């Protein structure tokens, strides 16, 4: 498997065949030496097959090892068939065993070959079935008038997809801008002549009355607030008088300035809070009136 000895299997196979032919022809008168040399060659070949495993598949390597073992057993039978044994019955019985080993070897090889051919047939049938199914699918697709397919590179497809996505993003961006922008030319695009029947006239008198009443209430509130402020200004001294009094008092008592400034700030905050409450009351009154009107 990948080694130099495995690549030289064909040359070794042919050399062994030549070697056996030479032994059988040239050393015909020396049967013992023939058997010994054949035994040595078969054992060396068996050792080579076990270590090197020259075939690609595991099944082929096992089959060759099995064949070589059968050859070794047959060589041992040859010793009995030589002139060293004179018993014919022993030779007859060992002949049956030799025939049995040969038949077993033939059966194993034929079964292996049949198994390989059947396997290859099944694979070829599957391939043919897949081709037929593809052809039928293509015929069905042609019925729906599919355009002619051309060989397109993946690079071209990606470019088309990228261009399409960029165009869609530009369109979305332009639509967003148009939705947020005001078109000054829409007045020109609008129709000039409109039929009187298509215009629906609504009665806006209750809405006008509501807004008039609300304006009157706001004016009344503003007038009341002005009167209250005038009354407070009359009752209380002005801001300048307060400041002048504070300056005079600071000459006598500096701590009084701090206390008075704090009290003046508190008064201003109270006035602001009161104004805020007046505003809240006005808004609540308007909301109640709107609910009643609805």
PELINQUI-V567691 format. One record per backbone hydrogen bond with DSSP energy under -0.5 kcal/mol. CO is the residue of the C=O (numbers start at 1). NH is the residue of the N-H. E is the energy in kcal/mol with one decimal. If there is no record, write none. Layout:
BEGIN
co=CO nh=NH e=E
co=CO nh=NH e=E
END
This chain:
BEGIN
co=3 nh=7 e=-1.6
co=4 nh=8 e=-1.3
co=6 nh=9 e=-1.2
co=8 nh=12 e=-2.1
co=9 nh=13 e=-2.7
co=10 nh=14 e=-2.2
co=11 nh=15 e=-2.3
co=12 nh=16 e=-2.2
co=13 nh=17 e=-1.6
co=14 nh=18 e=-2.2
co=15 nh=19 e=-2.2
co=16 nh=20 e=-2.4
co=17 nh=21 e=-1.9
co=18 nh=22 e=-2.2
co=19 nh=23 e=-2.0
co=20 nh=24 e=-2.4
co=21 nh=25 e=-1.6
co=22 nh=26 e=-2.7
co=22 nh=27 e=-0.5
co=23 nh=27 e=-1.4
co=25 nh=28 e=-0.7
co=27 nh=30 e=-0.8
co=30 nh=34 e=-1.9
co=31 nh=35 e=-2.5
co=32 nh=36 e=-2.2
co=33 nh=37 e=-2.6
co=34 nh=38 e=-2.5
co=35 nh=39 e=-2.2
co=36 nh=40 e=-2.3
co=37 nh=41 e=-2.2
co=38 nh=42 e=-2.2
co=39 nh=43 e=-2.2
co=40 nh=44 e=-2.4
co=41 nh=45 e=-2.1
co=42 nh=46 e=-2.2
co=43 nh=47 e=-2.5
co=44 nh=48 e=-2.2
co=45 nh=49 e=-2.4
co=46 nh=50 e=-2.0
co=47 nh=51 e=-2.0
co=48 nh=52 e=-2.6
co=48 nh=53 e=-0.7
co=49 nh=53 e=-0.7
co=57 nh=61 e=-1.4
co=58 nh=62 e=-2.2
co=59 nh=63 e=-2.3
co=60 nh=64 e=-2.1
co=61 nh=65 e=-2.0
co=62 nh=66 e=-2.4
co=63 nh=67 e=-2.3
co=64 nh=68 e=-2.2
co=65 nh=69 e=-2.0
co=66 nh=70 e=-2.0
co=67 nh=71 e=-1.8
co=68 nh=72 e=-2.0
co=69 nh=73 e=-2.1
co=70 nh=74 e=-2.1
co=71 nh=75 e=-2.0
co=72 nh=76 e=-1.6
co=73 nh=77 e=-1.3
co=74 nh=78 e=-1.2
co=75 nh=79 e=-0.8
co=76 nh=79 e=-0.5
co=76 nh=80 e=-0.6
co=77 nh=80 e=-0.7
co=77 nh=81 e=-1.4
co=78 nh=82 e=-0.6
co=79 nh=82 e=-0.7
co=82 nh=85 e=-1.0
co=86 nh=88 e=-0.7
co=87 nh=91 e=-1.5
co=88 nh=92 e=-2.3
co=89 nh=93 e=-2.5
co=90 nh=94 e=-2.5
co=91 nh=95 e=-1.4
co=92 nh=96 e=-1.2
co=93 nh=97 e=-1.4
co=94 nh=98 e=-2.3
co=95 nh=99 e=-2.6
co=96 nh=100 e=-2.3
co=97 nh=101 e=-2.3
co=98 nh=102 e=-2.1
co=99 nh=103 e=-2.6
co=100 nh=104 e=-2.5
co=101 nh=105 e=-2.2
co=102 nh=106 e=-2.2
co=103 nh=107 e=-2.7
co=104 nh=108 e=-2.3
co=105 nh=109 e=-2.1
co=106 nh=110 e=-2.4
co=107 nh=111 e=-2.7
co=108 nh=112 e=-2.2
co=109 nh=113 e=-2.3
co=110 nh=114 e=-2.8
co=111 nh=115 e=-2.7
co=112 nh=116 e=-2.2
co=113 nh=117 e=-2.3
co=114 nh=118 e=-2.8
co=115 nh=119 e=-2.3
co=116 nh=120 e=-2.3
co=117 nh=121 e=-2.3
co=118 nh=122 e=-2.4
co=119 nh=123 e=-2.2
co=120 nh=124 e=-2.4
co=121 nh=125 e=-2.6
co=122 nh=126 e=-2.2
co=123 nh=127 e=-2.1
co=124 nh=128 e=-2.4
co=125 nh=129 e=-2.6
co=126 nh=130 e=-2.4
co=127 nh=131 e=-2.2
co=128 nh=132 e=-2.5
co=129 nh=133 e=-2.4
co=130 nh=134 e=-2.1
co=131 nh=135 e=-2.2
co=132 nh=136 e=-2.4
co=133 nh=137 e=-2.1
co=134 nh=138 e=-2.4
co=135 nh=139 e=-2.2
co=136 nh=140 e=-2.3
co=137 nh=141 e=-2.2
co=138 nh=142 e=-1.9
co=139 nh=143 e=-1.1
co=140 nh=144 e=-0.7
co=141 nh=144 e=-0.7
co=141 nh=146 e=-0.7
co=142 nh=145 e=-1.5
co=150 nh=152 e=-0.7
co=153 nh=157 e=-1.9
co=154 nh=158 e=-2.3
co=155 nh=159 e=-2.0
co=156 nh=160 e=-2.3
co=157 nh=161 e=-2.4
co=158 nh=162 e=-2.6
co=159 nh=163 e=-2.4
co=160 nh=164 e=-2.4
co=161 nh=165 e=-2.5
co=162 nh=166 e=-2.2
co=163 nh=167 e=-2.2
co=164 nh=168 e=-2.3
co=165 nh=169 e=-2.3
co=166 nh=170 e=-2.2
co=167 nh=171 e=-2.5
co=168 nh=172 e=-2.5
co=169 nh=173 e=-2.3
co=170 nh=174 e=-2.6
co=171 nh=175 e=-2.5
co=172 nh=176 e=-2.2
co=173 nh=177 e=-2.1
co=174 nh=178 e=-2.5
co=175 nh=179 e=-2.2
co=176 nh=180 e=-1.7
co=177 nh=181 e=-1.5
co=182 nh=184 e=-0.7
co=183 nh=186 e=-0.9
co=185 nh=188 e=-0.5
co=185 nh=189 e=-1.3
co=186 nh=190 e=-1.5
co=192 nh=194 e=-0.7
co=195 nh=198 e=-0.6
co=196 nh=199 e=-0.7
co=199 nh=201 e=-0.6
co=202 nh=204 e=-0.8
co=204 nh=208 e=-2.1
co=205 nh=209 e=-2.5
co=206 nh=210 e=-2.0
co=207 nh=211 e=-2.2
co=208 nh=212 e=-2.2
co=209 nh=213 e=-2.4
co=210 nh=214 e=-2.0
co=211 nh=215 e=-2.1
co=212 nh=216 e=-2.1
co=213 nh=217 e=-2.1
co=214 nh=218 e=-2.0
co=215 nh=219 e=-2.2
co=216 nh=220 e=-2.3
co=217 nh=221 e=-2.3
co=218 nh=222 e=-2.3
co=219 nh=223 e=-2.2
co=220 nh=224 e=-2.3
co=221 nh=225 e=-2.3
co=222 nh=226 e=-2.1
co=223 nh=227 e=-2.2
co=224 nh=228 e=-2.2
co=225 nh=229 e=-2.2
co=226 nh=230 e=-2.3
co=227 nh=231 e=-2.3
co=228 nh=232 e=-2.2
co=229 nh=233 e=-2.1
co=230 nh=234 e=-2.0
co=231 nh=235 e=-2.2
co=232 nh=236 e=-2.6
co=238 nh=242 e=-1.9
co=239 nh=243 e=-2.1
co=240 nh=244 e=-2.5
co=241 nh=245 e=-2.5
co=242 nh=246 e=-2.1
co=243 nh=247 e=-2.0
co=244 nh=248 e=-2.0
co=245 nh=249 e=-2.4
co=246 nh=250 e=-1.8
co=247 nh=251 e=-1.1
co=248 nh=252 e=-1.0
co=249 nh=253 e=-3.6
co=253 nh=256 e=-0.7
co=253 nh=257 e=-0.6
co=254 nh=257 e=-0.7
co=254 nh=258 e=-0.7
co=255 nh=259 e=-1.5
co=256 nh=260 e=-2.6
co=257 nh=261 e=-2.5
co=258 nh=262 e=-1.8
co=259 nh=263 e=-2.0
co=260 nh=264 e=-2.7
co=261 nh=265 e=-2.2
co=262 nh=266 e=-2.1
co=263 nh=267 e=-2.1
co=264 nh=268 e=-2.2
co=265 nh=269 e=-2.2
co=266 nh=270 e=-2.2
co=267 nh=271 e=-2.3
co=268 nh=272 e=-2.1
co=269 nh=273 e=-2.4
co=270 nh=274 e=-2.4
co=271 nh=275 e=-2.3
co=272 nh=276 e=-2.2
co=273 nh=277 e=-2.2
co=274 nh=278 e=-2.2
co=275 nh=279 e=-2.1
co=276 nh=280 e=-2.4
co=277 nh=281 e=-2.3
co=278 nh=282 e=-1.9
co=279 nh=283 e=-2.2
co=280 nh=284 e=-2.4
co=281 nh=285 e=-2.2
co=282 nh=286 e=-2.1
co=283 nh=287 e=-2.2
co=284 nh=288 e=-2.2
co=285 nh=289 e=-2.0
co=286 nh=290 e=-2.1
co=287 nh=291 e=-2.1
co=288 nh=292 e=-2.0
co=289 nh=293 e=-2.2
co=290 nh=294 e=-2.3
END
